[in-house]
Structure formats: C-alpha cells, structure tokens
Amino acid sequence: MPVDGRPPPVRGTFFERLTDAERATLDQLAVKRTFPKGAILMFQGEHHDRLLLLLSGRAKITRAAKRGDEVMLAIRGAGDVLGELAFIDGLPRLATVTALEPVEALVLSGQRFRSYLEGAPRVAVVLLESVAGRFRESTLMRLQFTESDTLGRLASRILELADRYGQQSDDGLVVPMPISQDDLASWTGASRAGVAQALQTLRELGWLTTDRRVIIIRDVDALRARSA
C-alpha cells in the first residue's frame, strides 16, 4: 500500500481480475457467441440488461449525437465487460457497440448474472471497480476536451491504445490501430484534418512513425509528457 495510506489503483480488465473458479462459473452461466467484423453487439437506446464479456477481438463504443454525427467514446477488448450500466440501473443503453474485428464473447442474461452476484460478493466488487474505472476514464476525457489541444488529446488516445495493445520491438512500441482515422478524430474530439496535422507534427518531432493501421512510438516519455 502507498505511504499515503490509499489502496493501489486497480489494474486489469474485469475478466482478468476474476479467479479461475469465478471465470468457470460465468462460462457455465453464459452462452458463447461469435460476431463478425462490423456486427452491432448492442444498440444505443435499447432496453436490455444482458451483458457481454469479451473473450477476443475489439469493439468500439459510439453514441449518436443530436446533430446527427457519431461520437466515439472508447475501445473495448478481451476481458472487458459490456452493458454493465444498463444492467445496473435498468435504463436504456447510452451507446452502440460495434465489432472492429471478429469477436468472441460470453453473452450473459442480466437476471442470471444478478442472481449469481447475490452469492458472489467479490465478483460484485470487481464489477463495481470496473464501473468506477470507466467513470474515472470518462471524467478525465471530458477534462482533456476543455484543457488540452488536439495534439495533447491525440497523444492521450494513442497512449491509451499503447497501454492496452502495444508490443515492444527493436523499432519502438508498436501499436496496432483497429480504427479508421475518422474514428480516431471522433475519439479525439477533433476534425479529421486536425488529427492528420497533429500526427504529422508528432512524426516531425520524431516521437512516432506511422504505417497502415500501425503506429510505432519512438519516444513514449515525450508523448506522455505532451498528453498530461
């Protein structure tokens, strides 16, 4: 525990923080399904309390804005739980979930999961920690939209992908980009042209290089400092 007495930050996805026995139980309670790239896993506005536990593949979370365009909110991957807010409060879903690549997931009835949680308080706490982590993430992103410029927000989004999916190589930290530049712009809260210009600036600084659907970070420290 840190010297200030606070508990350490929670690390890992929902599924990663479960024990083998807890995972096995959820596997028995759920139905395993596969979804092709582009499939809609959940719809904004629908009334449904089922949950999905991603086993493989990634999905994007988007919300249709009043002005008609689509705002990207997050990317979720293996180990993440989807649909937890509608499960908890029973209100319509806030966003749409779309598979960015082929996805395998456990589909779990809200009623069965709720019954399970009544006898599994540790799993309920893990779910609470996951929801709290999402709330912290969304709060920080809102602050970035008011306090950071396009370059800083883009650096944050790239680092978020790097922290989850980056792989070290001789050339640097290789980060696969599962989303289009339009999605990246929406996620960053900027225009496509603004993101393209910010990427060009980061390349000129020597902090990263880009290839088709891949970013190679050459100076993680500099990128992290710029994102703060």
NORQUIKA-V898423 format. One record per backbone hydrogen bond with DSSP energy under -1.0 kcal/mol. NH is the residue of the N-H (numbers start at 1). CO is the residue of the C=O. Records with the same first field share a line. If there is no record, write none. Layout:
# NORQUIKA-V898423
NH=CO / CO
This chain:
# NORQUIKA-V898423
5=2
15=79
17=13
18=15
23=19
24=20
25=21
26=22
27=23
28=24
29=25
30=26
31=107
33=105
35=103
38=99
39=36
41=97
42=97
45=93
46=43
51=108
52=82
53=106
54=80
55=104
56=104
59=76
60=98
61=74
62=96
63=71
65=69
68=65
71=63
73=61
74=61
76=59
79=54
80=77
82=52
87=83
88=84
89=85
90=86
93=46
96=62
97=42
98=60
99=39
100=58
103=35
104=56
105=33
106=53
107=31
108=51
113=109
114=110
115=111
116=112
117=113
118=114
119=116
120=117
124=120
125=121
126=122
127=123
128=124
129=125
130=126
131=127
132=128
133=129
134=130
135=131
136=132
137=133
138=134
139=135
140=136
141=137
142=138
143=139
144=140
145=141
147=143
148=144
153=149
154=150
155=151
156=152
157=153
158=154
159=155
160=156
161=157
162=158
163=159
164=160
165=161
166=162
167=174
169=172
173=217
174=167
175=215
177=213
184=180
185=181
186=182
187=183
188=184
189=185
190=185
195=191
196=192
197=193
198=194
199=195
200=196
201=197
202=198
203=199
204=200
205=201
206=203
207=202
209=216
211=214
214=211
215=175
216=209
217=173
218=207
219=207
223=219
224=220
225=221
226=222
227=223
